């Protein structure tokens, strides 16, 4: 089967899936209902799987149809993009741009940058999701993703740029330190109440401690409270429940205005890396290039937060 033959029926199938009926799809495509039905039937015959469950009342995609629909949408979008780029009618960034941001970092740090981008490139329509789950850039059909941490092994299908590492600092509320005293050493630190981050698998994130020339150590401590959301963790520290190790991008404002206080600043250490990730097949699209450049300029993490 030639590549051209593989493309036959894809647009018709996508139209039926999105319209919810052969009749509505036929109207959208300017075809007869019979022609649409035959095109889908030929596609099902070629795939040897039913794509729709047909009843007298409704048309519903099968599991195979749903999976195939996602692939078809991605293929057709990439073909359209290639045609537009080759036709040179997309010199100015334009069109839908699918972006995924880490939930908390996205809201606190990246969203303002994205709004600046949207204001600058008014012909681009960002479609933005905020999630802390692992996002597969290709499988999920994303154009650009910001990723904190994650696998350092990148597939050939994606491109990426490193924006720096988080810096982690220990901090507590002034009220907590007044009541419990400020630790002056690692040993004293480990005897204080702690506010820990809880992972989705039920484990607690350990503290990362690098004391002087000692190698970086993962220190598991007994928590006063465990929270699975970063902003809730900050709120618990502000409320005086204990000491936490937090990224400076998360608490820089609280430290500036005195709601939180850094402890043992010499223990500040490197946290997780931040990357921009994108599909290589879409990297020449002006809208993708523009957002990569914009994020690289506005979101690069400072190596040290001495002024925080």
ROGU-226291 format. One record per residue: x, y, z of N, C-alpha, C in turn. Coordinates in nm, 2 decimals, padded with zeros to 4 digits. Layout:
BEGIN
NODE  npx  npy  npz  capx  capy  capz  cpx  cpy  cpz
NODE  X  Y  Z  X  Y  Z  X  Y  Z;
...
This chain:
BEGIN
NODE  npx  npy  npz  capx  capy  capz  cpx  cpy  cpz
NODE  00.08  -00.12  00.00  00.00  00.00  00.00  00.09  00.12  00.00;
NODE  00.06  00.22  -00.09  00.14  00.34  -00.10  00.10  00.44  00.01;
NODE  00.19  00.53  00.04  00.15  00.64  00.15  00.02  00.71  00.11;
NODE  00.00  00.74  -00.02  -00.11  00.81  -00.06  -00.24  00.73  -00.03;
NODE  -00.23  00.60  -00.06  -00.35  00.52  -00.03  -00.38  00.51  00.12;
NODE  -00.28  00.52  00.21  -00.30  00.52  00.35  -00.38  00.64  00.40;
NODE  -00.37  00.75  00.32  -00.44  00.87  00.37  -00.58  00.87  00.33;
NODE  -00.62  00.78  00.24  -00.76  00.79  00.19  -00.86  00.76  00.30;
NODE  -00.96  00.84  00.31  -01.06  00.82  00.41  -01.04  00.88  00.54;
NODE  -00.91  00.92  00.57  -00.88  00.98  00.70  -00.96  01.10  00.73;
NODE  -00.97  01.20  00.64  -01.04  01.32  00.66  -01.19  01.29  00.68;
NODE  -01.24  01.20  00.60  -01.38  01.16  00.61  -01.41  01.10  00.75;
NODE  -01.33  01.01  00.79  -01.34  00.95  00.92  -01.34  01.05  01.03;
NODE  -01.25  01.14  01.03  -01.24  01.25  01.13  -01.36  01.33  01.13;
NODE  -01.41  01.37  01.02  -01.53  01.45  01.01  -01.65  01.38  01.07;
NODE  -01.67  01.24  01.05  -01.78  01.17  01.11  -01.76  01.16  01.26;
NODE  -01.64  01.14  01.30  -01.61  01.13  01.45  -01.65  01.26  01.52;
NODE  -01.61  01.37  01.46  -01.64  01.50  01.52  -01.78  01.55  01.50;
NODE  -01.85  01.51  01.39  -01.98  01.56  01.37  -02.08  01.47  01.44;
NODE  -02.05  01.34  01.46  -02.13  01.25  01.54  -02.23  01.18  01.45;
NODE  -02.23  01.20  01.32  -02.32  01.13  01.23  -02.27  01.14  01.09;
NODE  -02.31  01.04  01.00  -02.27  01.04  00.86  -02.34  01.16  00.79;
NODE  -02.46  01.19  00.83  -02.53  01.30  00.76  -02.47  01.43  00.79;
NODE  -02.43  01.46  00.91  -02.37  01.59  00.94  -02.23  01.60  00.88;
NODE  -02.16  01.49  00.88  -02.03  01.49  00.81  -02.04  01.51  00.66;
NODE  -02.14  01.45  00.60  -02.16  01.47  00.46  -02.18  01.62  00.43;
NODE  -02.26  01.68  00.51  -02.29  01.82  00.49  -02.16  01.91  00.51;
NODE  -02.08  01.87  00.60  -01.96  01.94  00.63  -01.86  01.93  00.51;
NODE  -01.86  01.80  00.45  -01.76  01.77  00.35  -01.81  01.80  00.21;
NODE  -01.94  01.84  00.20  -02.01  01.86  00.07  -02.01  01.73  -00.01;
NODE  -02.04  01.62  00.06  -02.05  01.49  -00.01  -02.19  01.43  00.02;
NODE  -02.22  01.32  -00.05  -02.35  01.25  -00.01  -02.33  01.16  00.11;
NODE  -02.43  01.13  00.18  -02.42  01.05  00.29  -02.37  00.91  00.25;
NODE  -02.41  00.86  00.13  -02.37  00.74  00.08  -02.22  00.73  00.06;
NODE  -02.16  00.84  00.01  -02.02  00.85  -00.02  -01.94  00.85  00.11;
NODE  -01.99  00.92  00.21  -01.92  00.92  00.34  -01.93  00.78  00.40;
NODE  -02.04  00.71  00.40  -02.05  00.58  00.45  -01.96  00.48  00.39;
NODE  -01.95  00.49  00.25  -01.86  00.40  00.18  -01.72  00.42  00.21;
NODE  -01.68  00.55  00.23  -01.54  00.58  00.26  -01.50  00.53  00.39;
NODE  -01.59  00.54  00.49  -01.56  00.48  00.63  -01.56  00.33  00.62;
NODE  -01.65  00.27  00.55  -01.65  00.12  00.54  -01.52  00.07  00.47;
NODE  -01.48  00.14  00.37  -01.35  00.10  00.30  -01.23  00.11  00.40;
NODE  -01.23  00.22  00.48  -01.13  00.23  00.58  -01.13  00.12  00.69;
NODE  -01.25  00.09  00.73  -01.27  -00.02  00.83  -01.22  -00.15  00.77;
NODE  -01.25  -00.17  00.64  -01.21  -00.30  00.58  -01.06  -00.30  00.57;
NODE  -01.00  -00.19  00.54  -00.85  -00.19  00.53  -00.78  -00.21  00.66;
NODE  -00.84  -00.16  00.77  -00.79  -00.17  00.90  -00.83  -00.30  00.97;
NODE  -00.93  -00.37  00.91  -00.98  -00.49  00.97  -01.04  -00.48  01.11;
NODE  -01.09  -00.36  01.14  -01.15  -00.33  01.27  -01.26  -00.23  01.25;
NODE  -01.37  -00.25  01.33  -01.48  -00.15  01.32  -01.44  -00.02  01.39;
NODE  -01.47  00.09  01.33  -01.43  00.22  01.40  -01.55  00.28  01.47;
NODE  -01.67  00.24  01.43  -01.79  00.29  01.49  -01.89  00.18  01.53;
NODE  -01.96  00.20  01.63  -02.07  00.11  01.67  -02.20  00.18  01.62;
NODE  -02.27  00.12  01.53  -02.38  00.18  01.46  -02.51  00.12  01.52;
NODE  -02.60  00.21  01.57  -02.74  00.17  01.61  -02.83  00.26  01.54;
NODE  -02.96  00.24  01.56  -03.06  00.32  01.50  -03.07  00.46  01.56;
NODE  -03.02  00.47  01.69  -03.03  00.60  01.76  -02.90  00.68  01.76;
NODE  -02.79  00.62  01.75  -02.66  00.69  01.76  -02.55  00.62  01.70;
NODE  -02.44  00.70  01.68  -02.32  00.65  01.62  -02.21  00.68  01.72;
NODE  -02.14  00.57  01.77  -02.04  00.59  01.87  -01.91  00.52  01.83;
NODE  -01.80  00.59  01.85  -01.67  00.53  01.82  -01.64  00.41  01.91;
NODE  -01.58  00.31  01.85  -01.52  00.20  01.93  -01.39  00.24  01.99;
NODE  -01.34  00.16  02.08  -01.21  00.19  02.14  -01.10  00.20  02.03;
NODE  -01.11  00.11  01.93  -01.01  00.12  01.82  -01.03  00.25  01.74;
NODE  -01.16  00.29  01.73  -01.19  00.41  01.65  -01.14  00.53  01.73;
NODE  -01.15  00.53  01.86  -01.11  00.65  01.94  -00.95  00.66  01.93;
NODE  -00.88  00.55  01.94  -00.74  00.55  01.93  -00.69  00.60  01.79;
NODE  -00.76  00.55  01.69  -00.72  00.58  01.55  -00.76  00.73  01.53;
NODE  -00.86  00.78  01.58  -00.90  00.92  01.57  -00.79  01.01  01.61;
NODE  -00.73  00.99  01.73  -00.63  01.07  01.79  -00.51  01.07  01.69;
NODE  -00.47  00.96  01.63  -00.36  00.95  01.54  -00.39  01.03  01.41;
NODE  -00.52  01.01  01.36  -00.55  01.08  01.24  -00.55  01.24  01.26;
NODE  -00.60  01.28  01.37  -00.60  01.43  01.39  -00.46  01.48  01.39;
NODE  -00.37  01.41  01.45  -00.23  01.45  01.46  -00.17  01.45  01.32;
NODE  -00.19  01.35  01.24  -00.14  01.34  01.10  -00.19  01.45  01.02;
NODE  -00.32  01.47  01.02  -00.38  01.58  00.94  -00.33  01.72  00.98;
NODE  -00.32  01.74  01.11  -00.27  01.87  01.15  -00.12  01.89  01.10;
NODE  -00.04  01.79  01.11  00.10  01.80  01.06  00.11  01.82  00.91;
NODE  00.02  01.76  00.84  00.01  01.78  00.69  -00.03  01.92  00.66;
NODE  -00.13  01.97  00.73  -00.17  02.11  00.71  -00.06  02.21  00.74;
NODE  00.01  02.18  00.85  00.12  02.27  00.89  00.23  02.27  00.79;
NODE  00.26  02.15  00.74  00.37  02.14  00.63  00.33  02.22  00.51;
NODE  00.21  02.21  00.47  00.16  02.28  00.35  00.17  02.43  00.37;
NODE  00.13  02.48  00.49  00.13  02.62  00.52  00.27  02.68  00.52;
NODE  00.36  02.60  00.58  00.50  02.65  00.59  00.56  02.66  00.45;
NODE  00.54  02.55  00.37  00.59  02.55  00.24  00.54  02.66  00.15;
NODE  00.41  02.69  00.18  00.34  02.79  00.10  00.39  02.93  00.14;
NODE  00.46  02.94  00.25  00.51  03.07  00.31  00.41  03.16  00.34;
NODE  00.29  03.11  00.38  00.18  03.20  00.42  00.17  03.21  00.58;
NODE  00.27  03.15  00.64  00.27  03.15  00.79  00.40  03.21  00.84;
NODE  00.45  03.32  00.77  00.57  03.39  00.82  00.54  03.45  00.95;
NODE  00.42  03.50  00.97  00.38  03.56  01.10  00.33  03.44  01.18;
NODE  00.37  03.41  01.30  00.32  03.30  01.38  00.16  03.31  01.39;
NODE  00.10  03.20  01.37  -00.05  03.20  01.37  -00.10  03.06  01.39;
NODE  -00.23  03.05  01.43  -00.29  02.92  01.44  -00.29  02.87  01.59;
NODE  -00.36  02.75  01.61  -00.37  02.69  01.74  -00.23  02.64  01.78;
NODE  -00.20  02.66  01.91  -00.07  02.62  01.97  -00.10  02.55  02.10;
NODE  -00.08  02.42  02.10  -00.11  02.33  02.22  00.01  02.33  02.31;
NODE  -00.01  02.38  02.43  00.09  02.40  02.53  00.05  02.33  02.66;
NODE  00.15  02.26  02.73  00.12  02.20  02.86  00.23  02.26  02.96;
NODE  00.18  02.30  03.07  00.26  02.36  03.18  00.25  02.28  03.31;
NODE  00.36  02.26  03.38  00.34  02.20  03.52  00.25  02.29  03.60;
NODE  00.16  02.22  03.67  00.04  02.29  03.73  00.09  02.41  03.82;
NODE  00.17  02.39  03.92  00.21  02.51  04.01  00.30  02.60  03.94;
NODE  00.41  02.55  03.88  00.51  02.64  03.81  00.44  02.71  03.70;
NODE  00.35  02.65  03.63  00.27  02.71  03.52  00.19  02.83  03.57;
NODE  00.12  02.81  03.68  00.04  02.92  03.73  00.12  03.03  03.79;
NODE  00.22  03.00  03.87  00.30  03.10  03.94  00.40  03.17  03.85;
NODE  00.47  03.09  03.77  00.58  03.15  03.69  00.56  03.16  03.54;
NODE  00.50  03.06  03.48  00.50  03.06  03.33  00.38  03.13  03.28;
NODE  00.27  03.14  03.35  00.15  03.19  03.29  00.16  03.34  03.25;
NODE  00.23  03.42  03.33  00.25  03.56  03.30  00.33  03.57  03.17;
NODE  00.43  03.48  03.15  00.51  03.48  03.03  00.42  03.44  02.91;
NODE  00.33  03.35  02.93  00.25  03.30  02.82  00.15  03.41  02.78;
NODE  00.10  03.49  02.88  00.01  03.60  02.85  00.08  03.71  02.77;
NODE  00.21  03.73  02.80  00.29  03.83  02.72  00.30  03.78  02.58;
NODE  00.33  03.65  02.56  00.34  03.59  02.43  00.21  03.61  02.35;
NODE  00.09  03.58  02.42  -00.03  03.59  02.35  -00.06  03.73  02.31;
NODE  -00.02  03.83  02.39  -00.04  03.97  02.35  00.05  04.01  02.24;
NODE  00.17  03.95  02.23  00.26  03.99  02.13  00.22  03.92  01.99;
NODE  00.18  03.80  02.00  00.14  03.72  01.88  -00.01  03.70  01.88;
NODE  -00.08  03.80  01.83  -00.23  03.79  01.85  -00.30  03.70  01.74;
NODE  -00.22  03.65  01.65  -00.28  03.55  01.55  -00.26  03.41  01.60;
NODE  -00.19  03.39  01.71  -00.17  03.26  01.77  -00.28  03.24  01.87;
NODE  -00.34  03.12  01.87  -00.44  03.08  01.97  -00.39  02.97  02.06;
NODE  -00.33  03.01  02.18  -00.28  02.91  02.27  -00.39  02.83  02.33;
NODE  -00.37  02.70  02.33  -00.46  02.60  02.40  -00.38  02.54  02.51;
NODE  -00.40  02.58  02.64  -00.31  02.55  02.74  -00.37  02.46  02.85;
NODE  -00.29  02.36  02.89  -00.33  02.27  02.99  -00.23  02.28  03.11;
NODE  -00.27  02.26  03.23  -00.19  02.26  03.35  -00.20  02.13  03.41;
NODE  -00.09  02.06  03.42  -00.09  01.92  03.48  00.05  01.89  03.53;
NODE  00.05  01.80  03.64  00.17  01.75  03.69  00.20  01.61  03.65;
NODE  00.11  01.55  03.57  00.14  01.42  03.52  00.24  01.42  03.41;
NODE  00.31  01.31  03.38  00.40  01.30  03.27  00.32  01.32  03.14;
NODE  00.36  01.41  03.06  00.30  01.44  02.93  00.39  01.39  02.82;
NODE  00.34  01.30  02.74  00.41  01.25  02.62  00.38  01.35  02.51;
NODE  00.48  01.43  02.47  00.46  01.54  02.37  00.40  01.49  02.24;
NODE  00.45  01.38  02.19  00.40  01.33  02.06  00.26  01.26  02.08;
NODE  00.25  01.17  02.17  00.13  01.09  02.19  00.01  01.18  02.23;
NODE  00.04  01.28  02.31  -00.07  01.37  02.35  -00.09  01.49  02.26;
NODE  -00.02  01.49  02.15  -00.04  01.59  02.04  -00.01  01.73  02.08;
NODE  00.09  01.75  02.17  00.13  01.88  02.22  00.23  01.95  02.12;
NODE  00.23  02.08  02.12  00.33  02.15  02.04  00.46  02.18  02.13;
NODE  00.43  02.24  02.24  00.54  02.28  02.33  00.50  02.24  02.48;
NODE  00.59  02.19  02.55  00.57  02.15  02.69  00.68  02.20  02.78;
NODE  00.65  02.25  02.90  00.75  02.28  03.00  00.75  02.16  03.09;
NODE  00.87  02.11  03.12  00.88  02.00  03.20  00.99  02.02  03.32;
NODE  00.94  02.00  03.44  01.03  02.00  03.55  01.06  01.86  03.59;
NODE  01.19  01.82  03.59  01.23  01.69  03.62  01.19  01.60  03.51;
NODE  01.17  01.47  03.54  01.13  01.37  03.44  01.25  01.30  03.39;
NODE  01.22  01.21  03.29  01.33  01.13  03.23  01.43  01.21  03.16;
NODE  01.56  01.19  03.18  01.66  01.26  03.11  01.69  01.20  02.97;
NODE  01.63  01.09  02.94  01.65  01.02  02.81  01.54  01.07  02.71;
NODE  01.58  01.15  02.61  01.49  01.21  02.52  01.48  01.12  02.39;
NODE  01.36  01.10  02.34  01.35  01.03  02.21  01.39  01.12  02.10;
NODE  01.41  01.05  01.98  01.45  01.13  01.86  01.33  01.21  01.81;
NODE  01.21  01.19  01.86  01.09  01.26  01.81  01.08  01.40  01.87;
NODE  01.15  01.43  01.98  01.14  01.56  02.05  01.27  01.63  02.05;
NODE  01.25  01.77  02.05  01.37  01.85  02.07  01.35  01.92  02.21;
NODE  01.45  01.97  02.27  01.44  02.03  02.40  01.56  02.13  02.43;
NODE  01.53  02.22  02.52  01.63  02.32  02.56  01.63  02.32  02.71;
NODE  01.75  02.33  02.77  01.76  02.33  02.92  01.75  02.48  02.96;
NODE  01.67  02.50  03.07  01.65  02.64  03.12  01.71  02.66  03.25;
NODE  01.78  02.55  03.31  01.84  02.57  03.44  01.78  02.47  03.54;
NODE  01.83  02.47  03.66  01.78  02.39  03.77  01.71  02.48  03.87;
NODE  01.62  02.42  03.94  01.56  02.49  04.06  01.67  02.50  04.16;
NODE  01.65  02.60  04.25  01.73  02.61  04.37  01.64  02.58  04.49;
NODE  01.68  02.49  04.58  01.60  02.45  04.69  01.66  02.52  04.82;
NODE  01.57  02.57  04.90  01.61  02.64  05.03  01.52  02.59  05.14;
NODE  01.57  02.59  05.26  01.49  02.55  05.38  01.43  02.68  05.43;
NODE  01.30  02.68  05.47  01.24  02.80  05.52  01.13  02.76  05.62;
NODE  01.09  02.86  05.70  00.98  02.85  05.80  00.92  02.98  05.82;
NODE  00.81  02.99  05.89  00.75  03.11  05.93  00.82  03.18  06.04;
NODE  00.82  03.31  06.05  00.88  03.37  06.17  00.81  03.33  06.30;
NODE  00.68  03.30  06.30  00.61  03.26  06.42  00.66  03.12  06.46;
NODE  00.69  03.03  06.37  00.74  02.90  06.41  00.88  02.91  06.47;
NODE  00.96  02.99  06.41  01.10  03.00  06.46  01.10  03.07  06.60;
NODE  01.01  03.16  06.62  01.00  03.23  06.75  00.96  03.13  06.86;
NODE  00.87  03.03  06.82  00.82  02.94  06.92  00.92  02.82  06.94;
NODE  00.99  02.78  06.83  01.07  02.66  06.84  01.22  02.68  06.83;
NODE  01.26  02.81  06.80  01.40  02.84  06.78  01.45  02.81  06.64;
NODE  01.55  02.88  06.59  01.60  02.86  06.46  01.72  02.77  06.46;
NODE  01.71  02.66  06.38  01.82  02.56  06.38  01.95  02.62  06.33;
NODE  02.06  02.58  06.39  02.19  02.64  06.35  02.28  02.53  06.28;
NODE  02.23  02.41  06.27  02.31  02.30  06.21  02.21  02.20  06.15;
NODE  02.27  02.11  06.07  02.19  02.00  06.01  02.13  01.92  06.12;
NODE  02.21  01.89  06.22  02.16  01.80  06.33  02.04  01.87  06.40;
NODE  02.04  02.00  06.43  01.93  02.07  06.49  01.81  02.07  06.39;
NODE  01.84  02.09  06.26  01.73  02.10  06.16  01.65  01.97  06.16;
NODE  01.71  01.85  06.18  01.65  01.73  06.17  01.56  01.70  06.29;
NODE  01.57  01.78  06.39  01.48  01.76  06.51  01.36  01.85  06.51;
NODE  01.34  01.93  06.40  01.22  02.02  06.40  01.11  01.95  06.33;
NODE  00.99  02.01  06.35  00.87  01.97  06.27  00.89  02.00  06.12;
NODE  00.84  01.91  06.04  00.87  01.92  05.89  00.74  01.92  05.82;
NODE  00.73  01.99  05.70  00.62  01.99  05.61  00.67  01.93  05.48;
NODE  00.63  01.81  05.45  00.69  01.74  05.34  00.59  01.73  05.22;
NODE  00.65  01.71  05.10  00.57  01.69  04.98  00.54  01.54  04.96;
NODE  00.41  01.51  04.94  00.37  01.37  04.92  00.36  01.34  04.77;
NODE  00.43  01.24  04.72  00.42  01.20  04.58  00.29  01.12  04.56;
NODE  00.26  01.10  04.43  00.14  01.03  04.39  00.14  00.88  04.43;
NODE  00.26  00.83  04.44  00.27  00.68  04.47  00.26  00.66  04.62;
NODE  00.24  00.76  04.70  00.23  00.75  04.85  00.35  00.77  04.93;
NODE  00.47  00.79  04.86  00.59  00.81  04.93  00.61  00.96  04.95;
NODE  00.70  01.00  05.04  00.73  01.14  05.07  00.86  01.17  05.01;
NODE  00.87  01.29  04.95  00.99  01.34  04.89  01.09  01.37  05.00;
NODE  01.22  01.31  04.99  01.32  01.34  05.09  01.38  01.48  05.08;
NODE  01.44  01.52  05.18  01.51  01.65  05.18  01.65  01.62  05.11;
NODE  01.70  01.71  05.03  01.83  01.70  04.97  01.92  01.79  05.05;
NODE  02.02  01.73  05.11  02.11  01.81  05.20  02.26  01.80  05.15;
NODE  02.32  01.91  05.12  02.46  01.92  05.09  02.53  02.01  05.19;
NODE  02.60  01.96  05.28  02.66  02.04  05.39  02.81  02.05  05.36;
NODE  02.85  02.17  05.32  02.99  02.19  05.30  03.04  02.10  05.19;
NODE  03.15  02.03  05.21  03.22  01.95  05.11  03.15  01.81  05.11;
NODE  03.05  01.78  05.20  02.99  01.65  05.20  02.91  01.63  05.07;
NODE  02.90  01.50  05.02  02.82  01.48  04.90  02.68  01.50  04.93;
NODE  02.60  01.52  04.83  02.46  01.54  04.84  02.39  01.42  04.90;
NODE  02.31  01.43  05.00  02.25  01.32  05.06  02.09  01.34  05.06;
NODE  02.03  01.23  05.04  01.88  01.22  05.05  01.84  01.19  05.19;
NODE  01.78  01.28  05.26  01.75  01.26  05.40  01.60  01.24  05.42;
NODE  01.56  01.13  05.47  01.42  01.10  05.50  01.39  01.14  05.64;
NODE  01.29  01.23  05.66  01.26  01.28  05.79  01.11  01.25  05.83;
NODE  01.08  01.25  05.95  00.94  01.23  06.00  00.86  01.36  05.98;
NODE  00.75  01.35  05.91  00.67  01.47  05.89  00.58  01.51  05.99;
NODE  00.55  01.64  06.01  00.44  01.69  06.09  00.31  01.68  06.00;
NODE  00.33  01.71  05.87  00.22  01.70  05.78  00.27  01.67  05.64;
NODE  00.20  01.60  05.56  00.24  01.57  05.42  00.13  01.62  05.33;
NODE  00.17  01.69  05.22  00.08  01.75  05.13  00.12  01.72  04.99;
NODE  00.03  01.69  04.90  00.06  01.65  04.77  00.04  01.76  04.67;
NODE  00.04  01.89  04.72  00.03  02.00  04.63  00.12  02.11  04.68;
NODE  00.20  02.17  04.59  00.31  02.26  04.64  00.26  02.38  04.70;
NODE  00.15  02.44  04.65  00.10  02.57  04.71  00.04  02.54  04.85;
NODE  -00.02  02.42  04.87  -00.07  02.39  05.00  00.05  02.37  05.10;
NODE  00.16  02.32  05.05  00.27  02.30  05.13  00.33  02.43  05.18;
NODE  00.33  02.53  05.09  00.37  02.67  05.13  00.28  02.72  05.23;
NODE  00.15  02.71  05.21  00.05  02.76  05.31  00.07  02.70  05.45;
NODE  00.10  02.57  05.45  00.12  02.50  05.58  00.24  02.56  05.65;
NODE  00.35  02.59  05.57  00.47  02.64  05.63  00.44  02.79  05.68;
NODE  00.36  02.86  05.61  00.32  03.00  05.65  00.24  02.99  05.78;
NODE  00.16  02.88  05.79  00.07  02.87  05.91  00.15  02.82  06.03;
NODE  00.28  02.80  06.02  00.36  02.76  06.13  00.37  02.61  06.17;
NODE  00.34  02.53  06.07  00.34  02.38  06.10  00.48  02.32  06.10;
NODE  00.58  02.39  06.05  00.71  02.34  06.05  00.80  02.39  05.94;
NODE  00.91  02.32  05.91  01.01  02.37  05.82  00.99  02.28  05.69;
NODE  01.02  02.35  05.58  01.01  02.28  05.45  01.13  02.31  05.36;
NODE  01.16  02.23  05.27  01.26  02.26  05.17  01.18  02.28  05.04;
NODE  01.19  02.41  04.99  01.11  02.45  04.88  01.19  02.52  04.77;
NODE  01.14  02.52  04.65  01.21  02.58  04.53  01.19  02.73  04.55;
NODE  01.30  02.81  04.52  01.29  02.95  04.54  01.19  03.02  04.45;
NODE  01.16  02.96  04.33  01.06  03.02  04.24  00.92  03.01  04.31;
NODE  00.90  02.92  04.40  00.78  02.90  04.47  00.75  02.99  04.58;
NODE  00.86  03.03  04.65  00.85  03.11  04.78  00.92  03.24  04.77;
NODE  00.97  03.29  04.66  01.05  03.41  04.66  00.96  03.53  04.71;
NODE  00.84  03.54  04.67  00.75  03.65  04.72  00.73  03.65  04.87;
NODE  00.71  03.53  04.92  00.68  03.51  05.06  00.81  03.55  05.14;
NODE  00.92  03.52  05.09  01.05  03.55  05.16  01.07  03.70  05.15;
NODE  01.04  03.76  05.04  01.06  03.91  05.02  00.98  03.98  05.12;
NODE  00.85  03.94  05.14  00.76  04.02  05.22  00.76  03.97  05.37;
NODE  00.85  03.88  05.40  00.86  03.84  05.54  00.77  03.73  05.59;
NODE  00.68  03.68  05.51  00.60  03.57  05.56  00.67  03.44  05.58;
NODE  00.78  03.43  05.51  00.87  03.31  05.54  01.02  03.36  05.55;
NODE  01.09  03.28  05.62  01.23  03.32  05.65  01.32  03.20  05.61;
NODE  01.43  03.23  05.53  01.53  03.12  05.50  01.60  03.08  05.62;
NODE  01.63  02.95  05.62  01.71  02.89  05.73  01.83  02.82  05.68;
NODE  01.94  02.83  05.75  02.07  02.77  05.70  02.09  02.79  05.55;
NODE  02.11  02.91  05.51  02.12  02.94  05.36  02.24  02.87  05.30;
NODE  02.34  02.83  05.38  02.45  02.75  05.32  02.41  02.61  05.27;
NODE  02.29  02.57  05.31  02.24  02.44  05.27  02.16  02.45  05.14;
NODE  02.15  02.57  05.08  02.07  02.58  04.95  02.14  02.48  04.85;
NODE  02.06  02.41  04.78  02.11  02.31  04.69  02.03  02.31  04.56;
NODE  02.08  02.24  04.46  02.02  02.23  04.33  01.91  02.13  04.33;
NODE  01.79  02.17  04.27  01.68  02.08  04.26  01.67  02.02  04.13;
NODE  01.54  02.02  04.07  01.51  01.95  03.95  01.54  02.04  03.83;
NODE  01.57  01.99  03.71  01.60  02.07  03.59  01.46  02.11  03.53;
NODE  01.47  02.22  03.46  01.35  02.27  03.38  01.39  02.27  03.23;
NODE  01.31  02.21  03.15  01.33  02.20  03.00  01.21  02.25  02.93;
NODE  01.23  02.31  02.81  01.13  02.33  02.71  01.14  02.21  02.62;
NODE  01.03  02.14  02.59  01.03  02.03  02.50  00.92  02.05  02.39;
NODE  00.96  02.00  02.27  00.86  02.02  02.16  00.88  01.90  02.06;
NODE  00.78  01.89  01.97  00.78  01.79  01.87  00.88  01.83  01.76;
NODE  00.97  01.75  01.72  01.07  01.79  01.61  00.99  01.81  01.48;
NODE  00.88  01.73  01.46  00.81  01.74  01.34  00.74  01.88  01.32;
NODE  00.73  01.96  01.43  00.66  02.08  01.43  00.76  02.20  01.46;
NODE  00.89  02.17  01.47  00.98  02.28  01.52  01.00  02.39  01.43;
NODE  00.97  02.37  01.30  00.99  02.48  01.20  00.87  02.57  01.19;
NODE  00.76  02.53  01.25  00.64  02.62  01.25  00.68  02.75  01.32;
NODE  00.65  02.87  01.26  00.68  02.99  01.33  00.63  03.01  01.47;
NODE  00.50  02.96  01.49  00.44  02.97  01.62  00.52  02.89  01.73;
NODE  00.57  02.78  01.69  00.65  02.69  01.78  00.78  02.76  01.81;
NODE  00.85  02.80  01.70  00.98  02.87  01.72  00.96  03.00  01.81;
NODE  00.85  03.07  01.79  00.83  03.19  01.86  00.82  03.16  02.01;
NODE  00.74  03.06  02.05  00.72  03.03  02.19  00.84  02.98  02.25;
NODE  00.92  02.89  02.18  01.04  02.84  02.24  01.14  02.96  02.27;
NODE  01.15  03.05  02.18  01.24  03.16  02.20  01.19  03.25  02.31;
NODE  01.06  03.27  02.32  01.00  03.35  02.43  01.03  03.29  02.57;
NODE  01.00  03.16  02.58  01.02  03.09  02.71  01.17  03.09  02.74;
NODE  01.25  03.07  02.65  01.40  03.07  02.67  01.44  03.20  02.73;
NODE  01.38  03.31  02.68  01.42  03.44  02.73  01.36  03.47  02.87;
NODE  01.24  03.43  02.89  01.17  03.48  03.01  01.17  03.38  03.13;
NODE  01.19  03.26  03.10  01.18  03.16  03.21  01.31  03.09  03.25;
NODE  01.42  03.13  03.19  01.55  03.08  03.24  01.57  03.10  03.39;
NODE  01.60  02.99  03.46  01.61  03.00  03.60  01.75  03.05  03.64;
NODE  01.75  03.15  03.73  01.88  03.20  03.78  01.95  03.09  03.85;
NODE  02.09  03.09  03.83  02.16  02.98  03.90  02.16  03.00  04.05;
NODE  02.15  03.12  04.10  02.14  03.14  04.25  02.04  03.26  04.27;
NODE  01.97  03.25  04.39  01.87  03.35  04.42  01.92  03.43  04.54;
NODE  02.04  03.48  04.53  02.10  03.56  04.64  02.02  03.68  04.69;
NODE  01.94  03.73  04.59  01.87  03.85  04.62  01.73  03.82  04.68;
NODE  01.70  03.69  04.70  01.57  03.66  04.75  01.58  03.66  04.90;
